[in-house]
Every structure is written in C-alpha cells, then in structure tokens.
Amino acid sequence: MIWPIRKAGPARNVGDAPGYSISPEVTASPHARGIVFLHRTRGAVFASNGIGARIWRGSGEGKSIERIAAEISREFGVPGPVAERDAREFLGELETAGILVRNPAGAGA
C-alpha cells in the first residue's frame, strides 16, 4: 500500500494496535488523493492512496485496527476481514519504513 521511492526494507504485519506516533524524523503531507511521507533522515519519500491515509489518520487518532477496518468496510464495501488484514499490513509497512513508531506500553492510544 505504500510505494517507496527508496525501499526501506521488508514490511511485516502488526498484531494488535499498540498505539503509534509519527516519527519525529518524518513529515506527513496529506492531500486530496492520499498522503506523502518524507523521512528526512533517510532521504526517502513514501506515498499512499486515500485509504492508506485514512488508516494512518485513524491510528493517529487512537482508533483500533478493528474500528478503522470496520469504517473502511462500511464505506467501501470491502469484506471486514480483508480490510482488517490490509490495515494491519499497512501499519506494519509504516513501522518498518520508520514512519510510525510504537508508543511505549501504556502510553498513547
């Protein structure tokens, strides 16, 4: 779901949403069709479509993966399990790329 100009490494799935924060090394720029992330330290740019932007925004708002997936499922007619799997994978990609960092246990969402 993210397309790096310079690949950061293999993505991995995220289990339960522990709560995330955007890395202090990253600038996010939402736009009408999605979102672009600039990882200043790595000099890498990543882009995602509108659904990826929605997953990122929902995570930042402290919503669970299940809630984000349910909203996407309702709005776009995607089966719930597919939306949840894709949301987990996307958050894993963002974490692997260094765009999102996990909040310490008990902090954040």
N, C-alpha and C positions, 0 to 999 in steps of 0.2 A: 503494500500500500504506500510506502514511501519510495521515492526514486532518488537515490543519492547521485549527485554529480561525481562525488568521490565516495566509494563504498567504505563503510566503517567496520564491516565485519559481519559474521553470520548473526542473524536475528534468532531470538529464542522466545518461546511463549512465556507469558507471565501467568502465574497462578491467580491467587486472589489479589484484588486491587488493594495494595497496602497504603495507597495514597502517594501521589507523586508531586514533585515540584519541577519546574523547568530549570535546567542547569543554568547557573549564573554566567556560563560561557556561551549561552545561546540567546539569540534574538528571534522571536517569532513574529511573523508578519501575516496576519490573516487578510484574505482578500475575497472578492465575491465568489470565486470558484474553488477556494481551498485555503491552504496555508503554506508558507515557506518558512523554513528554519535556517538560520545562519549560525553555524558553530564556529565562532570566531577563533578559538584556539587551534582547531584542526583546519580551518580554512575551507570547510565543506558546507555545501548548500544542499538542503533536502526539501522536497516539495511533496505535497499530498493534496488529494481531492477534497471536496466538501465533506464527505463522510469521515475521512481521516481527521479533518479539522474539528468536526463535531465530537469525535472520540477524545481528541486531545483536550478540547474545551471542557467536556463533561468530567474528565479525570481531574482537571484543574479545579473544577467546582466541587470536587469531593464526592461525585456520584460513583456508585459501584459499577463495575463492569456489567453486572446483570441489568442494572437500571438503564445504562447507556444503550445496551443491546436491545432492551425492550422498546425503548423510544425509536431506535432505528428500525426495528422490526415493524412497529406500527406504522411509521411514516412511509417506509419504502416497500413494505410487503415482503421483506426478507424473512425467511424462517428464523425464529428466535435462536435456535442452537447455532445456526450459521453466523448470525450477527454477533453472538457472544464469542464464538471461536475467532472470528475476524478481529473483533475488538481486542481480545487478549493478545493475538498475534501482533497487531499494530502497536499496542503499548510496549510489547517486548522489543519490537523493532526500534521504537523511540528510545527505550532504555539502552539497548545495545549500541545505538548510534551516539549515546551520550547527550541526547536532547532532554530526556527526563531522567531524574534521579529519584530513587525511592526515599520517602520520608523515613526518619528513624521510627522504630516501633513505638506506637502510642502517640506519635506526632501527626499533625495534619488530619486528613480525612480518614 
